[in-house]
Amino acid sequence: MTQGFVDPQSAVAAVARDAAAEERANRAANLAKAARQPVDAGSIDQSLDQSVPPDRLFVRPYQTTDLDAVIEIFLRAIREVAVKDYDRAQVDAWAQVDRGVWARRRLSRPTWVAVIDQERVGFTDLEPDGHLDMMFVHPAHQAIGVATLLLATVEAAATARGINRLSTEASLTARPFFERRGFSVLASQRVEKRGQFLTNFRMEKTLT
């Protein structure tokens, strides 16, 4: 290769790549900034309790020491919150955990934990294809903006990775939240869990 020679086409492509990367970074920064702001109860969550200051509620990456806490959040959210939309047999079939499988799965993808005053109160994750597999909030900390902040974190991470579409399978309980946050229902479906059939919804959101 000749020293000092620059291929014009390569230079243009490099500039384009840099511009695209900068745009994704700016979008991610804006989403992250929005996530740290107090939430407008009228536009996002009408039941939001503004008594929790933003500096007390934050989201951080998952650590291996969080495993038992996120399992407890998952089980209690199903048994104490989702139970209003599913019968006892369905809840019992859903609320089961293999700790080893969970430990591996949490480390297989980006996972985030919501914290209030050092107490872990919720968690979510993001798969490489933009699929949001799990989002659960502890029953004692519902309707105070935890899920909103978790979703904003996922959206910021997706944008930074160049993912422009999120998908999820939302339960009957979670569907209203995702609809308020811009997700659309693609289809209703019945999924089998340990002999019980539960209704959920394939949902999708395009990130702008």
MARVEXKE-966444 format. One record per residue (C-alpha): residue in three letters; residue number from 0; y, z, x. Coordinates in steps of 0.05 Angstrom, whole numbers. Each point is the difference from the previous one (the first is absolute). Layout:
REM residues N
<lumvo><residu>ALA</residu><num>NUM</num><v>Y</v><w>Z</w><u>X</u></lumvo>
...
REM end
This chain:
REM residues 208
<lumvo><residu>MET</residu><num>0</num><v>0</v><w>0</w><u>0</u></lumvo>
<lumvo><residu>THR</residu><num>1</num><v>69</v><w>-19</w><u>27</u></lumvo>
<lumvo><residu>GLN</residu><num>2</num><v>45</v><w>59</w><u>13</u></lumvo>
<lumvo><residu>GLY</residu><num>3</num><v>63</v><w>3</w><u>-42</u></lumvo>
<lumvo><residu>PHE</residu><num>4</num><v>-22</v><w>-52</w><u>-52</u></lumvo>
<lumvo><residu>VAL</residu><num>5</num><v>6</v><w>21</w><u>-74</u></lumvo>
<lumvo><residu>ASP</residu><num>6</num><v>-34</v><w>-40</w><u>-54</u></lumvo>
<lumvo><residu>PRO</residu><num>7</num><v>53</v><w>-9</w><u>-56</u></lumvo>
<lumvo><residu>GLN</residu><num>8</num><v>-53</v><w>1</w><u>-55</u></lumvo>
<lumvo><residu>SER</residu><num>9</num><v>-30</v><w>64</w><u>27</u></lumvo>
<lumvo><residu>ALA</residu><num>10</num><v>68</v><w>32</w><u>5</u></lumvo>
<lumvo><residu>VAL</residu><num>11</num><v>16</v><w>-18</w><u>-72</u></lumvo>
<lumvo><residu>ALA</residu><num>12</num><v>-67</v><w>29</w><u>-23</u></lumvo>
<lumvo><residu>ALA</residu><num>13</num><v>12</v><w>64</w><u>39</u></lumvo>
<lumvo><residu>VAL</residu><num>14</num><v>69</v><w>8</w><u>-32</u></lumvo>
<lumvo><residu>ALA</residu><num>15</num><v>-30</v><w>-10</w><u>-69</u></lumvo>
<lumvo><residu>ARG</residu><num>16</num><v>-54</v><w>52</w><u>13</u></lumvo>
<lumvo><residu>ASP</residu><num>17</num><v>51</v><w>49</w><u>26</u></lumvo>
<lumvo><residu>ALA</residu><num>18</num><v>44</v><w>-11</w><u>-61</u></lumvo>
<lumvo><residu>ALA</residu><num>19</num><v>-58</v><w>10</w><u>-48</u></lumvo>
<lumvo><residu>ALA</residu><num>20</num><v>-21</v><w>64</w><u>37</u></lumvo>
<lumvo><residu>GLU</residu><num>21</num><v>71</v><w>26</w><u>-3</u></lumvo>
<lumvo><residu>GLU</residu><num>22</num><v>4</v><w>-15</w><u>-75</u></lumvo>
<lumvo><residu>ARG</residu><num>23</num><v>-65</v><w>38</w><u>-13</u></lumvo>
<lumvo><residu>ALA</residu><num>24</num><v>24</v><w>59</w><u>41</u></lumvo>
<lumvo><residu>ASN</residu><num>25</num><v>66</v><w>2</w><u>-37</u></lumvo>
<lumvo><residu>ARG</residu><num>26</num><v>-35</v><w>-2</w><u>-67</u></lumvo>
<lumvo><residu>ALA</residu><num>27</num><v>-47</v><w>56</w><u>22</u></lumvo>
<lumvo><residu>ALA</residu><num>28</num><v>59</v><w>42</w><u>25</u></lumvo>
<lumvo><residu>ASN</residu><num>29</num><v>36</v><w>-9</w><u>-66</u></lumvo>
<lumvo><residu>LEU</residu><num>30</num><v>-62</v><w>21</w><u>-40</u></lumvo>
<lumvo><residu>ALA</residu><num>31</num><v>-11</v><w>60</w><u>44</u></lumvo>
<lumvo><residu>LYS</residu><num>32</num><v>73</v><w>20</w><u>-7</u></lumvo>
<lumvo><residu>ALA</residu><num>33</num><v>-5</v><w>-6</w><u>-75</u></lumvo>
<lumvo><residu>ALA</residu><num>34</num><v>-62</v><w>43</w><u>1</u></lumvo>
<lumvo><residu>ARG</residu><num>35</num><v>39</v><w>56</w><u>32</u></lumvo>
<lumvo><residu>GLN</residu><num>36</num><v>55</v><w>-1</w><u>-53</u></lumvo>
<lumvo><residu>PRO</residu><num>37</num><v>0</v><w>42</w><u>-64</u></lumvo>
<lumvo><residu>VAL</residu><num>38</num><v>-33</v><w>-40</w><u>-55</u></lumvo>
<lumvo><residu>ASP</residu><num>39</num><v>38</v><w>-25</w><u>-61</u></lumvo>
<lumvo><residu>ALA</residu><num>40</num><v>-38</v><w>33</w><u>-57</u></lumvo>
<lumvo><residu>GLY</residu><num>41</num><v>24</v><w>-50</w><u>-51</u></lumvo>
<lumvo><residu>SER</residu><num>42</num><v>-24</v><w>-61</w><u>39</u></lumvo>
<lumvo><residu>ILE</residu><num>43</num><v>-66</v><w>23</w><u>28</u></lumvo>
<lumvo><residu>ASP</residu><num>44</num><v>-31</v><w>63</w><u>-27</u></lumvo>
<lumvo><residu>GLN</residu><num>45</num><v>30</v><w>30</w><u>-63</u></lumvo>
<lumvo><residu>SER</residu><num>46</num><v>-38</v><w>65</w><u>11</u></lumvo>
<lumvo><residu>LEU</residu><num>47</num><v>24</v><w>8</w><u>72</u></lumvo>
<lumvo><residu>ASP</residu><num>48</num><v>21</v><w>71</w><u>18</u></lumvo>
<lumvo><residu>GLN</residu><num>49</num><v>61</v><w>-5</w><u>46</u></lumvo>
<lumvo><residu>SER</residu><num>50</num><v>-9</v><w>73</w><u>22</u></lumvo>
<lumvo><residu>VAL</residu><num>51</num><v>-40</v><w>-21</w><u>62</u></lumvo>
<lumvo><residu>PRO</residu><num>52</num><v>50</v><w>-18</w><u>55</u></lumvo>
<lumvo><residu>PRO</residu><num>53</num><v>-17</v><w>-63</w><u>40</u></lumvo>
<lumvo><residu>ASP</residu><num>54</num><v>-4</v><w>40</w><u>64</u></lumvo>
<lumvo><residu>ARG</residu><num>55</num><v>-57</v><w>41</w><u>-28</u></lumvo>
<lumvo><residu>LEU</residu><num>56</num><v>-42</v><w>-59</w><u>-23</u></lumvo>
<lumvo><residu>PHE</residu><num>57</num><v>-22</v><w>-49</w><u>53</u></lumvo>
<lumvo><residu>VAL</residu><num>58</num><v>-57</v><w>-47</w><u>18</u></lumvo>
<lumvo><residu>ARG</residu><num>59</num><v>-36</v><w>-3</w><u>67</u></lumvo>
<lumvo><residu>PRO</residu><num>60</num><v>-62</v><w>-36</w><u>27</u></lumvo>
<lumvo><residu>TYR</residu><num>61</num><v>-68</v><w>29</w><u>-16</u></lumvo>
<lumvo><residu>GLN</residu><num>62</num><v>-33</v><w>45</w><u>52</u></lumvo>
<lumvo><residu>THR</residu><num>63</num><v>-74</v><w>18</w><u>4</u></lumvo>
<lumvo><residu>THR</residu><num>64</num><v>17</v><w>72</w><u>-17</u></lumvo>
<lumvo><residu>ASP</residu><num>65</num><v>26</v><w>-25</w><u>-68</u></lumvo>
<lumvo><residu>LEU</residu><num>66</num><v>-70</v><w>-20</w><u>-24</u></lumvo>
<lumvo><residu>ASP</residu><num>67</num><v>-17</v><w>61</w><u>-42</u></lumvo>
<lumvo><residu>ALA</residu><num>68</num><v>70</v><w>3</w><u>-30</u></lumvo>
<lumvo><residu>VAL</residu><num>69</num><v>-1</v><w>-73</w><u>-23</u></lumvo>
<lumvo><residu>ILE</residu><num>70</num><v>-70</v><w>9</w><u>-29</u></lumvo>
<lumvo><residu>GLU</residu><num>71</num><v>25</v><w>60</w><u>-40</u></lumvo>
<lumvo><residu>ILE</residu><num>72</num><v>60</v><w>-40</w><u>-24</u></lumvo>
<lumvo><residu>PHE</residu><num>73</num><v>-46</v><w>-56</w><u>-22</u></lumvo>
<lumvo><residu>LEU</residu><num>74</num><v>-48</v><w>45</w><u>-37</u></lumvo>
<lumvo><residu>ARG</residu><num>75</num><v>53</v><w>43</w><u>-34</u></lumvo>
<lumvo><residu>ALA</residu><num>76</num><v>42</v><w>-61</w><u>-21</u></lumvo>
<lumvo><residu>ILE</residu><num>77</num><v>-61</v><w>-29</w><u>-35</u></lumvo>
<lumvo><residu>ARG</residu><num>78</num><v>-25</v><w>65</w><u>-31</u></lumvo>
<lumvo><residu>GLU</residu><num>79</num><v>68</v><w>26</w><u>-22</u></lumvo>
<lumvo><residu>VAL</residu><num>80</num><v>44</v><w>-61</w><u>-11</u></lumvo>
<lumvo><residu>ALA</residu><num>81</num><v>-44</v><w>-61</w><u>-14</u></lumvo>
<lumvo><residu>VAL</residu><num>82</num><v>-42</v><w>41</w><u>-47</u></lumvo>
<lumvo><residu>LYS</residu><num>83</num><v>51</v><w>-14</w><u>-55</u></lumvo>
<lumvo><residu>ASP</residu><num>84</num><v>-19</v><w>-74</w><u>3</u></lumvo>
<lumvo><residu>TYR</residu><num>85</num><v>-75</v><w>4</w><u>15</u></lumvo>
<lumvo><residu>ASP</residu><num>86</num><v>-55</v><w>42</w><u>-31</u></lumvo>
<lumvo><residu>ARG</residu><num>87</num><v>-36</v><w>55</w><u>36</u></lumvo>
<lumvo><residu>ALA</residu><num>88</num><v>-61</v><w>-42</w><u>18</u></lumvo>
<lumvo><residu>GLN</residu><num>89</num><v>45</v><w>-54</w><u>30</u></lumvo>
<lumvo><residu>VAL</residu><num>90</num><v>40</v><w>52</w><u>39</u></lumvo>
<lumvo><residu>ASP</residu><num>91</num><v>-63</v><w>33</w><u>27</u></lumvo>
<lumvo><residu>ALA</residu><num>92</num><v>-27</v><w>-68</w><u>23</u></lumvo>
<lumvo><residu>TRP</residu><num>93</num><v>66</v><w>-18</w><u>34</u></lumvo>
<lumvo><residu>ALA</residu><num>94</num><v>16</v><w>66</w><u>33</u></lumvo>
<lumvo><residu>GLN</residu><num>95</num><v>-54</v><w>-1</w><u>53</u></lumvo>
<lumvo><residu>VAL</residu><num>96</num><v>11</v><w>-6</w><u>75</u></lumvo>
<lumvo><residu>ASP</residu><num>97</num><v>-43</v><w>-14</w><u>61</u></lumvo>
<lumvo><residu>ARG</residu><num>98</num><v>40</v><w>35</w><u>54</u></lumvo>
<lumvo><residu>GLY</residu><num>99</num><v>-28</v><w>-43</w><u>57</u></lumvo>
<lumvo><residu>VAL</residu><num>100</num><v>17</v><w>-65</w><u>-36</u></lumvo>
<lumvo><residu>TRP</residu><num>101</num><v>70</v><w>26</w><u>-15</u></lumvo>
<lumvo><residu>ALA</residu><num>102</num><v>12</v><w>20</w><u>73</u></lumvo>
<lumvo><residu>ARG</residu><num>103</num><v>-18</v><w>-70</w><u>23</u></lumvo>
<lumvo><residu>ARG</residu><num>104</num><v>39</v><w>-35</w><u>-55</u></lumvo>
<lumvo><residu>ARG</residu><num>105</num><v>64</v><w>38</w><u>12</u></lumvo>
<lumvo><residu>LEU</residu><num>106</num><v>-1</v><w>-21</w><u>73</u></lumvo>
<lumvo><residu>SER</residu><num>107</num><v>-17</v><w>-72</w><u>-16</u></lumvo>
<lumvo><residu>ARG</residu><num>108</num><v>68</v><w>-16</w><u>-29</u></lumvo>
<lumvo><residu>PRO</residu><num>109</num><v>72</v><w>27</w><u>1</u></lumvo>
<lumvo><residu>THR</residu><num>110</num><v>2</v><w>62</w><u>-42</u></lumvo>
<lumvo><residu>TRP</residu><num>111</num><v>61</v><w>44</w><u>-15</u></lumvo>
<lumvo><residu>VAL</residu><num>112</num><v>6</v><w>71</w><u>-24</u></lumvo>
<lumvo><residu>ALA</residu><num>113</num><v>58</v><w>29</w><u>-41</u></lumvo>
<lumvo><residu>VAL</residu><num>114</num><v>22</v><w>70</w><u>20</u></lumvo>
<lumvo><residu>ILE</residu><num>115</num><v>44</v><w>52</w><u>-33</u></lumvo>
<lumvo><residu>ASP</residu><num>116</num><v>16</v><w>61</w><u>42</u></lumvo>
<lumvo><residu>GLN</residu><num>117</num><v>-61</v><w>-12</w><u>44</u></lumvo>
<lumvo><residu>GLU</residu><num>118</num><v>-46</v><w>-6</w><u>-61</u></lumvo>
<lumvo><residu>ARG</residu><num>119</num><v>-37</v><w>-66</w><u>-8</u></lumvo>
<lumvo><residu>VAL</residu><num>120</num><v>14</v><w>-24</w><u>-71</u></lumvo>
<lumvo><residu>GLY</residu><num>121</num><v>-21</v><w>-73</w><u>-3</u></lumvo>
<lumvo><residu>PHE</residu><num>122</num><v>-28</v><w>-59</w><u>39</u></lumvo>
<lumvo><residu>THR</residu><num>123</num><v>-6</v><w>-76</w><u>-1</u></lumvo>
<lumvo><residu>ASP</residu><num>124</num><v>-26</v><w>-57</w><u>43</u></lumvo>
<lumvo><residu>LEU</residu><num>125</num><v>7</v><w>-74</w><u>14</u></lumvo>
<lumvo><residu>GLU</residu><num>126</num><v>-54</v><w>-51</w><u>17</u></lumvo>
<lumvo><residu>PRO</residu><num>127</num><v>14</v><w>-60</w><u>45</u></lumvo>
<lumvo><residu>ASP</residu><num>128</num><v>2</v><w>-49</w><u>-59</u></lumvo>
<lumvo><residu>GLY</residu><num>129</num><v>53</v><w>40</w><u>-37</u></lumvo>
<lumvo><residu>HIS</residu><num>130</num><v>-48</v><w>38</w><u>-44</u></lumvo>
<lumvo><residu>LEU</residu><num>131</num><v>22</v><w>71</w><u>-17</u></lumvo>
<lumvo><residu>ASP</residu><num>132</num><v>-67</v><w>34</w><u>-9</u></lumvo>
<lumvo><residu>MET</residu><num>133</num><v>20</v><w>72</w><u>-14</u></lumvo>
<lumvo><residu>MET</residu><num>134</num><v>61</v><w>39</w><u>-23</u></lumvo>
<lumvo><residu>PHE</residu><num>135</num><v>-8</v><w>71</w><u>-26</u></lumvo>
<lumvo><residu>VAL</residu><num>136</num><v>48</v><w>58</w><u>-10</u></lumvo>
<lumvo><residu>HIS</residu><num>137</num><v>-18</v><w>73</w><u>-6</u></lumvo>
<lumvo><residu>PRO</residu><num>138</num><v>3</v><w>25</w><u>-73</u></lumvo>
<lumvo><residu>ALA</residu><num>139</num><v>50</v><w>54</w><u>19</u></lumvo>
<lumvo><residu>HIS</residu><num>140</num><v>49</v><w>-51</w><u>28</u></lumvo>
<lumvo><residu>GLN</residu><num>141</num><v>2</v><w>-54</w><u>-53</u></lumvo>
<lumvo><residu>ALA</residu><num>142</num><v>64</v><w>-34</w><u>-24</u></lumvo>
<lumvo><residu>ILE</residu><num>143</num><v>44</v><w>21</w><u>58</u></lumvo>
<lumvo><residu>GLY</residu><num>144</num><v>2</v><w>-66</w><u>38</u></lumvo>
<lumvo><residu>VAL</residu><num>145</num><v>-62</v><w>7</w><u>44</u></lumvo>
<lumvo><residu>ALA</residu><num>146</num><v>-34</v><w>-64</w><u>-24</u></lumvo>
<lumvo><residu>THR</residu><num>147</num><v>66</v><w>-37</w><u>3</u></lumvo>
<lumvo><residu>LEU</residu><num>148</num><v>10</v><w>19</w><u>73</u></lumvo>
<lumvo><residu>LEU</residu><num>149</num><v>-72</v><w>-17</w><u>17</u></lumvo>
<lumvo><residu>LEU</residu><num>150</num><v>7</v><w>-69</w><u>-31</u></lumvo>
<lumvo><residu>ALA</residu><num>151</num><v>65</v><w>-12</w><u>36</u></lumvo>
<lumvo><residu>THR</residu><num>152</num><v>-35</v><w>16</w><u>65</u></lumvo>
<lumvo><residu>VAL</residu><num>153</num><v>-56</v><w>-49</w><u>-16</u></lumvo>
<lumvo><residu>GLU</residu><num>154</num><v>50</v><w>-54</w><u>-17</u></lumvo>
<lumvo><residu>ALA</residu><num>155</num><v>38</v><w>11</w><u>65</u></lumvo>
<lumvo><residu>ALA</residu><num>156</num><v>-64</v><w>-2</w><u>41</u></lumvo>
<lumvo><residu>ALA</residu><num>157</num><v>-24</v><w>-64</w><u>-36</u></lumvo>
<lumvo><residu>THR</residu><num>158</num><v>67</v><w>-34</w><u>12</u></lumvo>
<lumvo><residu>ALA</residu><num>159</num><v>-2</v><w>19</w><u>74</u></lumvo>
<lumvo><residu>ARG</residu><num>160</num><v>-70</v><w>-31</w><u>5</u></lumvo>
<lumvo><residu>GLY</residu><num>161</num><v>22</v><w>-65</w><u>-33</u></lumvo>
<lumvo><residu>ILE</residu><num>162</num><v>-37</v><w>15</w><u>-65</u></lumvo>
<lumvo><residu>ASN</residu><num>163</num><v>38</v><w>-28</w><u>-60</u></lumvo>
<lumvo><residu>ARG</residu><num>164</num><v>-46</v><w>21</w><u>-57</u></lumvo>
<lumvo><residu>LEU</residu><num>165</num><v>-31</v><w>67</w><u>-19</u></lumvo>
<lumvo><residu>SER</residu><num>166</num><v>-60</v><w>9</w><u>-45</u></lumvo>
<lumvo><residu>THR</residu><num>167</num><v>-35</v><w>60</w><u>-30</u></lumvo>
<lumvo><residu>GLU</residu><num>168</num><v>-50</v><w>22</w><u>-53</u></lumvo>
<lumvo><residu>ALA</residu><num>169</num><v>40</v><w>50</w><u>-41</u></lumvo>
<lumvo><residu>SER</residu><num>170</num><v>-32</v><w>50</w><u>-46</u></lumvo>
<lumvo><residu>LEU</residu><num>171</num><v>23</v><w>11</w><u>-71</u></lumvo>
<lumvo><residu>THR</residu><num>172</num><v>38</v><w>59</w><u>27</u></lumvo>
<lumvo><residu>ALA</residu><num>173</num><v>34</v><w>-37</w><u>56</u></lumvo>
<lumvo><residu>ARG</residu><num>174</num><v>16</v><w>-66</w><u>-35</u></lumvo>
<lumvo><residu>PRO</residu><num>175</num><v>68</v><w>23</w><u>-29</u></lumvo>
<lumvo><residu>PHE</residu><num>176</num><v>25</v><w>22</w><u>69</u></lumvo>
<lumvo><residu>PHE</residu><num>177</num><v>-18</v><w>-66</w><u>32</u></lumvo>
<lumvo><residu>GLU</residu><num>178</num><v>31</v><w>-40</w><u>-56</u></lumvo>
<lumvo><residu>ARG</residu><num>179</num><v>65</v><w>38</w><u>8</u></lumvo>
<lumvo><residu>ARG</residu><num>180</num><v>-2</v><w>-18</w><u>74</u></lumvo>
<lumvo><residu>GLY</residu><num>181</num><v>-6</v><w>-75</w><u>-12</u></lumvo>
<lumvo><residu>PHE</residu><num>182</num><v>-75</v><w>-11</w><u>-2</u></lumvo>
<lumvo><residu>SER</residu><num>183</num><v>-28</v><w>-48</w><u>-53</u></lumvo>
<lumvo><residu>VAL</residu><num>184</num><v>-68</v><w>5</w><u>-33</u></lumvo>
<lumvo><residu>LEU</residu><num>185</num><v>-46</v><w>-58</w><u>18</u></lumvo>
<lumvo><residu>ALA</residu><num>186</num><v>-61</v><w>23</w><u>-39</u></lumvo>
<lumvo><residu>SER</residu><num>187</num><v>-33</v><w>60</w><u>-32</u></lumvo>
<lumvo><residu>GLN</residu><num>188</num><v>-69</v><w>15</w><u>25</u></lumvo>
<lumvo><residu>ARG</residu><num>189</num><v>-57</v><w>50</w><u>-8</u></lumvo>
<lumvo><residu>VAL</residu><num>190</num><v>-29</v><w>27</w><u>64</u></lumvo>
<lumvo><residu>GLU</residu><num>191</num><v>-65</v><w>37</w><u>7</u></lumvo>
<lumvo><residu>LYS</residu><num>192</num><v>-3</v><w>67</w><u>36</u></lumvo>
<lumvo><residu>ARG</residu><num>193</num><v>-66</v><w>37</w><u>2</u></lumvo>
<lumvo><residu>GLY</residu><num>194</num><v>-22</v><w>-25</w><u>-68</u></lumvo>
<lumvo><residu>GLN</residu><num>195</num><v>68</v><w>8</w><u>-34</u></lumvo>
<lumvo><residu>PHE</residu><num>196</num><v>48</v><w>-57</w><u>-17</u></lumvo>
<lumvo><residu>LEU</residu><num>197</num><v>74</v><w>12</w><u>12</u></lumvo>
<lumvo><residu>THR</residu><num>198</num><v>58</v><w>-46</w><u>-20</u></lumvo>
<lumvo><residu>ASN</residu><num>199</num><v>51</v><w>-18</w><u>53</u></lumvo>
<lumvo><residu>PHE</residu><num>200</num><v>50</v><w>-56</w><u>13</u></lumvo>
<lumvo><residu>ARG</residu><num>201</num><v>6</v><w>-51</w><u>55</u></lumvo>
<lumvo><residu>MET</residu><num>202</num><v>74</v><w>-1</w><u>16</u></lumvo>
<lumvo><residu>GLU</residu><num>203</num><v>44</v><w>-37</w><u>49</u></lumvo>
<lumvo><residu>LYS</residu><num>204</num><v>71</v><w>2</w><u>27</u></lumvo>
<lumvo><residu>THR</residu><num>205</num><v>37</v><w>-52</w><u>41</u></lumvo>
<lumvo><residu>LEU</residu><num>206</num><v>45</v><w>31</w><u>53</u></lumvo>
<lumvo><residu>THR</residu><num>207</num><v>69</v><w>-31</w><u>9</u></lumvo>
REM end
